[in-house]
Amino acid sequence: MTDTRTPASHLLHLAWPLFIALITQMLMGVADTIMAGQYSADDMAAIAVGVSLINPLQFFLQGVALALVPLVGNAVGSGQPHKIPIYVRHMLLVVLTLSVLGAGLHWCLPNILGWFSVPGNMYPMTYEYAQWMLWGLPGFALYQVVRQTCEGLGITKPTMLIMIIGLCVNIPLNAIFVYGLGPIPAFGGPGCGIASFIVYWLMALMTVAYSKYAQLIKPYDIWQFGQINISQLALVLKLGLPISFTLLAEVTLFAAVALLVAPLGTIQVAAHQIAINFSSLVFMLPLSIGMATAIRLGHLHGKNNSVQCRQTFFSAVKLTTFMSLITAGLTVLTASTIVQIYTSDSSIWPLATQVLFLGALFQISDAIQVVSGNALRGYKDTKWLFGISFISYWVIGLPLGYCLSLTDLLYPTMGVRGFWIAIIIGLTFAAVAYSARIRYFHTHYLHV
């Protein structure tokens, strides 16, 4: 039977479970921030610094695993499903090895926190939170491998259901470990790390069980273990590392911002954390469309369907631009209410509201760049991703932000607001550069 769905409807069909899964994943972070913030402003600030340390490691692992989406999608589209177990076992070896190495950074935490001059009132909470999150990395890595395999196959609902279960477990565990219950003492902010550790391993076990027994994925037999081939390891790394470093360039920018403003005090750090946490939550909407775009383009490119490839990309850009205009407007209108949900400390409200206004502005550029970047990932054209992101965030964004926020070289010192202005400029450059690369790819590599 002929599929009469439009490119936009195809994207939305793939994207809605991804969106719910992503929003649920972000709600875990929101729950951590709110619960730690209600415990104390110092605990919330400590979590902000801890997240800034751990997020780069998690995104690096996830970025490598994301190579499975175009690899698996292309294998399905080109009628070569026998390649899928090969890709999975090689990716599993790579990502689990990296996660164990990441967990070993536990021994270096005192030095790392010392390098960034984390204030004494935040140091113990940051240390305890970070160590629990590091121990959860192998579970997080295993979950990502199976998740990206499912999404590469176009099977997105299991991700949604498993993330919902994860959130339902995470919230009560946070309450128990942050505030204490019976014989369990109140750990404060670090209790969020204990809860996340448990949830990561639970989600890993659930995804493995699904992939072994569910009828949708069982025919692909992804757990076929066999010989390890150097050329296959090189392939997954060649595709995965540029994606990983691209994610890392953006994530470490925000981590660097949090660490650079940490010496300015709790208010500056808390304002940044509220704005980035909420903006990241909103970002899940264009990100879900971007991820659906990568899945759809992986399949279409495998079939050499250049016409639908172009139609799918332009539909994705229109969808995300429209959505980002709406979310930016709503953010501006409700900024003060949003800030008060995150913290009861009124001394944080004015600055956090101002930073949230800036976060609303960057939503538009961020939406366009995430769709374009994911389109390139779907085409397996990843070699330009890291270069563009590095220039956008580390050549333009961070140096400009440092000058605006911590010096008076260009303007009187602006604190954390200066970093957000610079981030908007960097994201706009990334959106333009990615769009130019897509245009070049469509002109030179797609043939009608």
C-alpha positions as CSV (number, residue, x, y, z in Angstrom):
1,M,0.0,0.0,0.0
2,T,1.3,3.4,-1.0
3,D,2.3,5.7,1.9
4,T,0.5,9.0,1.3
5,R,1.8,10.9,4.4
6,T,3.5,14.2,3.8
7,P,7.1,14.8,4.9
8,A,5.9,16.9,7.8
9,S,3.5,14.1,9.0
10,H,6.3,11.5,8.7
11,L,8.5,13.7,10.9
12,L,5.8,14.3,13.5
13,H,5.0,10.6,13.6
14,L,8.6,9.8,14.5
15,A,9.1,13.0,16.6
16,W,6.3,12.8,19.2
17,P,7.6,9.8,21.1
18,L,11.1,11.3,20.9
19,F,9.8,14.6,22.3
20,I,8.0,12.9,25.2
21,A,11.1,10.9,25.9
22,L,13.4,13.9,25.7
23,I,11.0,16.1,27.8
24,T,10.8,13.3,30.4
25,Q,14.6,13.1,30.4
26,M,14.9,16.8,31.0
27,L,12.2,16.7,33.7
28,M,14.6,14.5,35.6
29,G,17.1,17.4,35.5
30,V,14.3,19.9,36.4
31,A,13.3,17.7,39.3
32,D,16.9,17.6,40.5
33,T,17.2,21.4,40.3
34,I,13.9,22.2,42.0
35,M,14.3,19.7,44.8
36,A,17.9,20.7,45.5
37,G,16.8,24.4,45.2
38,Q,14.0,23.9,47.7
39,Y,16.5,22.3,50.1
40,S,18.9,25.3,49.9
41,A,20.3,27.7,47.3
42,D,23.8,26.4,48.0
43,D,22.7,22.9,47.2
44,M,21.1,24.0,43.9
45,A,24.3,25.9,43.0
46,A,26.4,22.9,43.9
47,I,24.2,20.7,41.6
48,A,24.7,23.3,38.8
49,V,28.5,22.9,39.0
50,G,28.2,19.1,39.3
51,V,26.0,19.0,36.2
52,S,28.5,21.1,34.4
53,L,31.2,18.6,35.1
54,I,29.2,15.4,34.3
55,N,27.2,16.6,31.3
56,P,30.2,16.8,28.9
57,L,31.0,13.1,29.7
58,Q,27.4,12.0,29.2
59,F,27.0,13.9,25.9
60,F,30.3,12.6,24.7
61,L,29.1,9.0,25.2
62,Q,25.7,9.8,23.7
63,G,27.3,11.5,20.7
64,V,29.4,8.4,19.8
65,A,26.3,6.2,20.2
66,L,24.3,8.5,18.0
67,A,26.3,7.2,15.0
68,L,24.1,4.2,15.2
69,V,21.0,6.1,14.0
70,P,22.3,6.8,10.4
71,L,24.2,3.5,10.3
72,V,21.2,1.5,11.2
73,G,18.8,3.7,9.2
74,N,20.9,3.4,6.1
75,A,21.2,-0.4,6.5
76,V,17.4,-0.6,6.7
77,G,16.9,1.7,3.8
78,S,19.4,-0.1,1.5
79,G,18.0,-3.5,2.4
80,Q,21.0,-4.7,4.4
81,P,19.7,-5.4,7.9
82,H,22.4,-8.1,8.5
83,K,24.8,-5.2,9.1
84,I,22.9,-3.9,12.2
85,P,24.2,-6.5,14.8
86,I,27.7,-5.8,13.5
87,Y,27.3,-2.0,14.1
88,V,25.8,-2.7,17.5
89,R,28.5,-4.9,18.9
90,H,31.3,-2.6,17.8
91,M,29.6,0.4,19.2
92,L,28.9,-1.4,22.4
93,L,32.6,-2.1,22.8
94,V,33.6,1.5,22.1
95,V,31.0,3.2,24.3
96,L,31.3,0.9,27.3
97,T,35.1,1.2,27.3
98,L,34.8,5.0,27.2
99,S,32.3,4.9,30.1
100,V,34.5,2.9,32.3
101,L,37.4,5.3,31.7
102,G,35.0,8.2,32.5
103,A,34.0,6.5,35.8
104,G,37.7,6.4,36.7
105,L,37.7,10.2,36.8
106,H,36.3,9.7,40.3
107,W,39.8,9.7,41.6
108,C,40.6,13.0,40.0
109,L,37.6,14.9,41.3
110,P,39.4,16.8,44.1
111,N,41.9,18.2,41.6
112,I,39.2,19.1,39.0
113,L,37.1,21.0,41.6
114,G,40.3,22.7,42.9
115,W,41.2,23.8,39.4
116,F,37.9,25.7,39.0
117,S,38.0,27.2,42.5
118,V,34.6,25.8,43.6
119,P,33.7,27.8,46.7
120,G,34.0,25.9,50.1
121,N,30.3,26.1,50.8
122,M,29.5,24.2,47.6
123,Y,32.5,21.8,47.4
124,P,31.3,18.9,49.5
125,M,27.9,18.7,47.8
126,T,29.4,19.0,44.3
127,Y,31.9,16.3,45.1
128,E,29.4,13.8,46.4
129,Y,26.9,14.5,43.5
130,A,29.6,14.1,40.8
131,Q,31.0,10.8,42.2
132,W,27.5,9.1,42.1
133,M,27.0,10.4,38.5
134,L,30.3,9.0,37.4
135,W,29.5,5.6,38.8
136,G,26.3,5.6,36.7
137,L,28.1,6.2,33.4
138,P,28.4,2.6,32.3
139,G,24.6,2.1,32.8
140,F,24.0,5.3,30.9
141,A,26.2,4.1,28.0
142,L,24.5,0.8,27.7
143,Y,21.1,2.5,27.6
144,Q,22.3,4.8,24.9
145,V,23.5,2.0,22.6
146,V,20.2,0.2,22.7
147,R,18.2,3.4,22.5
148,Q,20.0,4.7,19.4
149,T,19.6,1.3,17.7
150,C,15.9,1.4,18.3
151,E,15.6,4.9,17.0
152,G,17.7,4.1,13.9
153,L,15.1,1.4,13.1
154,G,12.4,4.0,13.5
155,I,11.1,2.4,16.7
156,T,10.7,5.4,19.0
157,K,7.9,4.5,21.4
158,P,10.0,2.2,23.6
159,T,12.4,5.1,24.4
160,M,9.4,7.2,25.4
161,L,8.0,4.5,27.7
162,I,11.3,3.7,29.4
163,M,12.0,7.4,30.0
164,I,8.6,7.8,31.6
165,I,9.2,4.9,33.9
166,G,12.6,6.4,34.7
167,L,11.0,9.7,35.7
168,C,8.4,8.0,37.8
169,V,11.2,6.3,39.7
170,N,13.5,9.3,39.8
171,I,11.1,11.7,41.5
172,P,10.4,9.6,44.6
173,L,14.0,8.5,44.9
174,N,15.0,12.2,44.8
175,A,12.5,12.9,47.6
176,I,13.9,10.0,49.7
177,F,17.6,10.8,49.3
178,V,17.4,14.6,49.3
179,Y,15.1,15.1,52.3
180,G,15.6,11.7,54.0
181,L,13.1,9.0,55.0
182,G,13.2,6.8,58.0
183,P,16.7,5.4,58.5
184,I,17.9,7.1,55.2
185,P,19.5,10.5,56.1
186,A,18.9,13.7,54.2
187,F,21.8,14.0,51.7
188,G,20.6,17.3,50.2
189,G,21.8,18.0,46.6
190,P,24.0,14.9,46.4
191,G,20.8,12.8,46.9
192,C,19.9,13.7,43.3
193,G,23.1,11.9,42.2
194,I,22.2,8.8,44.1
195,A,18.8,8.7,42.6
196,S,20.2,9.2,39.1
197,F,22.7,6.4,39.6
198,I,19.9,4.0,40.4
199,V,17.7,5.2,37.5
200,Y,20.5,4.9,34.8
201,W,21.1,1.3,35.6
202,L,17.4,0.5,35.8
203,M,16.8,2.1,32.4
204,A,19.8,0.1,30.9
205,L,18.3,-3.2,32.1
206,M,14.9,-2.3,30.7
207,T,16.3,-1.4,27.3
208,V,18.3,-4.6,27.1
209,A,15.3,-6.7,28.0
210,Y,13.2,-4.9,25.4
211,S,15.7,-5.4,22.7
212,K,16.0,-9.1,23.4
213,Y,12.3,-10.0,23.6
214,A,10.1,-7.4,21.8
215,Q,8.7,-8.6,18.5
216,L,9.5,-5.3,16.7
217,I,13.3,-5.6,17.2
218,K,13.8,-9.3,17.8
219,P,14.0,-10.1,14.1
220,Y,17.1,-8.0,13.8
221,D,18.9,-10.1,16.5
222,I,21.1,-7.1,17.6
223,W,22.8,-9.2,20.3
224,Q,24.7,-11.4,17.8
225,F,28.1,-11.4,19.3
226,G,31.0,-12.2,17.0
227,Q,34.4,-11.2,15.8
228,I,35.6,-7.6,16.4
229,N,36.8,-6.0,13.2
230,I,39.2,-3.1,13.2
231,S,37.6,-1.6,10.1
232,Q,34.2,-1.6,11.7
233,L,35.6,0.0,14.9
234,A,37.1,2.6,12.6
235,L,33.8,3.2,10.9
236,V,31.7,3.8,14.1
237,L,34.5,6.0,15.4
238,K,34.8,7.9,12.1
239,L,31.1,8.7,12.2
240,G,30.6,8.9,16.0
241,L,33.5,11.1,17.1
242,P,32.6,14.2,15.0
243,I,29.0,13.9,16.4
244,S,30.4,13.5,19.9
245,F,32.8,16.4,19.7
246,T,30.0,18.6,18.2
247,L,27.8,17.9,21.2
248,L,30.8,18.3,23.5
249,A,31.6,21.7,22.0
250,E,28.2,23.0,22.9
251,V,27.8,21.3,26.3
252,T,31.3,22.2,27.5
253,L,30.6,25.8,26.6
254,F,27.7,25.9,29.1
255,A,29.8,23.9,31.5
256,A,32.6,26.5,31.2
257,V,30.2,29.3,31.7
258,A,28.9,27.8,35.0
259,L,32.4,27.2,36.2
260,L,33.6,30.7,35.2
261,V,30.8,32.4,37.1
262,A,31.0,30.1,40.1
263,P,33.5,32.4,41.9
264,L,30.9,35.3,41.4
265,G,28.6,33.6,44.0
266,T,25.5,31.7,44.4
267,I,23.1,34.2,42.8
268,Q,25.0,34.3,39.5
269,V,25.4,30.5,39.3
270,A,21.7,29.9,40.3
271,A,20.4,32.4,37.7
272,H,22.5,30.7,35.0
273,Q,21.3,27.2,36.1
274,I,17.6,28.2,36.1
275,A,17.9,29.7,32.6
276,I,19.9,26.9,31.0
277,N,17.7,24.3,32.7
278,F,14.4,25.8,31.4
279,S,15.9,26.7,28.0
280,S,17.1,23.1,27.6
281,L,13.6,21.9,28.4
282,V,12.1,24.0,25.7
283,F,14.9,22.9,23.3
284,M,13.6,19.3,23.4
285,L,10.9,20.3,21.0
286,P,13.1,21.3,18.0
287,L,15.6,18.6,19.1
288,S,12.9,15.9,18.7
289,I,12.2,17.2,15.2
290,G,15.9,17.2,14.5
291,M,16.3,13.6,15.7
292,A,13.3,12.5,13.6
293,T,14.9,14.3,10.6
294,A,18.1,12.3,11.1
295,I,16.1,9.0,11.3
296,R,14.0,9.8,8.2
297,L,16.9,11.1,6.1
298,G,19.0,8.0,7.0
299,H,16.2,5.8,5.6
300,L,15.6,8.0,2.5
301,H,19.3,8.4,1.7
302,G,19.7,4.6,1.9
303,K,17.0,4.4,-0.7
304,N,18.6,7.1,-2.8
305,N,15.4,9.1,-2.7
306,S,16.8,12.6,-3.2
307,V,13.5,14.3,-3.8
308,Q,12.0,13.3,-0.5
309,C,15.3,14.0,1.3
310,R,15.0,17.7,0.3
311,Q,11.3,17.9,1.1
312,T,11.9,16.3,4.5
313,F,14.7,18.8,5.4
314,F,12.7,21.9,4.4
315,S,9.6,20.7,6.2
316,A,11.8,20.2,9.4
317,V,13.1,23.7,9.1
318,K,9.6,25.2,8.8
319,L,8.3,23.2,11.7
320,T,11.1,24.1,14.1
321,T,11.1,27.8,13.1
322,F,7.4,28.1,13.7
323,M,7.6,26.3,17.1
324,S,10.6,28.3,18.3
325,L,8.8,31.6,17.6
326,I,5.9,30.4,19.8
327,T,8.0,29.1,22.7
328,A,10.2,32.2,22.7
329,G,7.2,34.5,23.0
330,L,5.7,32.4,25.8
331,T,9.0,32.4,27.7
332,V,9.1,36.2,27.7
333,L,5.5,36.5,28.8
334,T,5.9,34.0,31.7
335,A,9.6,34.5,32.8
336,S,8.9,35.8,36.3
337,T,6.6,32.9,37.1
338,I,9.0,30.3,35.7
339,V,11.8,31.7,38.0
340,Q,9.7,31.5,41.1
341,I,8.9,27.8,40.4
342,Y,12.6,27.0,40.4
343,T,13.5,28.8,43.7
344,S,11.8,30.5,46.6
345,D,14.9,32.7,47.2
346,S,13.7,36.2,46.0
347,S,17.3,37.5,45.8
348,I,17.8,35.3,42.7
349,W,14.6,36.3,40.9
350,P,15.6,39.6,39.2
351,L,18.8,38.3,37.6
352,A,17.3,34.9,36.7
353,T,14.4,36.7,34.9
354,Q,16.8,38.8,32.9
355,V,18.9,35.8,31.8
356,L,15.7,33.9,30.9
357,F,14.8,36.7,28.5
358,L,18.1,36.2,26.7
359,G,17.4,32.4,26.7
360,A,14.2,33.1,24.9
361,L,16.1,34.9,22.1
362,F,18.5,32.1,21.4
363,Q,15.7,29.5,20.9
364,I,15.2,30.5,17.3
365,S,18.8,30.2,16.2
366,D,19.2,27.0,18.3
367,A,16.2,25.4,16.5
368,I,17.6,26.0,13.0
369,Q,21.1,24.8,13.9
370,V,19.8,21.6,15.6
371,V,17.7,20.6,12.6
372,S,20.5,21.3,10.1
373,G,23.1,19.5,12.2
374,N,20.9,16.4,12.6
375,A,20.2,16.5,8.8
376,L,23.9,16.2,8.2
377,R,24.1,13.4,10.7
378,G,21.3,11.6,8.8
379,Y,23.3,11.9,5.6
380,K,26.4,10.6,7.4
381,D,28.1,13.9,6.5
382,T,29.6,14.5,9.9
383,K,33.1,15.8,9.0
384,W,32.0,19.5,9.1
385,L,29.9,19.3,12.3
386,F,32.7,19.6,14.8
387,G,34.6,22.4,13.0
388,I,31.5,24.6,12.7
389,S,30.5,24.0,16.3
390,F,34.0,24.6,17.6
391,I,34.2,28.0,15.8
392,S,30.7,29.0,16.9
393,Y,31.1,28.2,20.6
394,W,34.8,28.3,21.4
395,V,36.2,30.9,18.9
396,I,33.2,33.2,19.0
397,G,31.0,32.4,22.0
398,L,33.3,31.8,24.9
399,P,35.9,34.5,24.3
400,L,33.2,37.1,23.6
401,G,31.3,36.0,26.6
402,Y,34.4,36.2,28.8
403,C,35.0,39.7,27.7
404,L,31.4,40.8,28.2
405,S,30.9,39.0,31.5
406,L,34.1,39.2,33.4
407,T,36.0,42.2,32.0
408,D,35.2,45.8,30.9
409,L,37.2,45.5,27.6
410,L,34.1,45.9,25.4
411,Y,31.4,47.0,27.8
412,P,31.1,47.4,31.6
413,T,31.2,44.0,33.3
414,M,27.8,42.2,32.7
415,G,28.2,39.1,34.8
416,V,26.4,36.0,33.5
417,R,24.3,38.0,31.1
418,G,27.3,38.7,28.9
419,F,27.8,35.0,28.4
420,W,24.2,34.6,27.2
421,I,24.5,37.4,24.7
422,A,27.7,35.8,23.3
423,I,26.0,32.4,23.1
424,I,23.2,33.9,21.0
425,I,25.8,35.2,18.6
426,G,27.6,31.9,18.4
427,L,24.4,29.9,17.8
428,T,23.4,32.3,15.0
429,F,26.7,31.6,13.3
430,A,26.2,27.9,13.7
431,A,22.7,28.0,12.2
432,V,24.0,29.9,9.1
433,A,27.0,27.7,8.7
434,Y,25.1,24.4,9.0
435,S,22.5,25.6,6.6
436,A,25.2,26.5,4.1
437,R,26.7,23.0,4.3
438,I,23.3,21.4,3.8
439,R,22.8,23.5,0.7
440,Y,26.2,22.4,-0.6
441,F,25.4,18.8,0.2
442,H,22.0,19.0,-1.6
443,T,23.6,20.6,-4.7
444,H,26.7,18.3,-5.0
445,Y,25.7,14.9,-3.4
446,L,22.0,14.5,-3.9
447,H,21.0,13.6,-7.4
448,V,17.4,13.6,-8.8
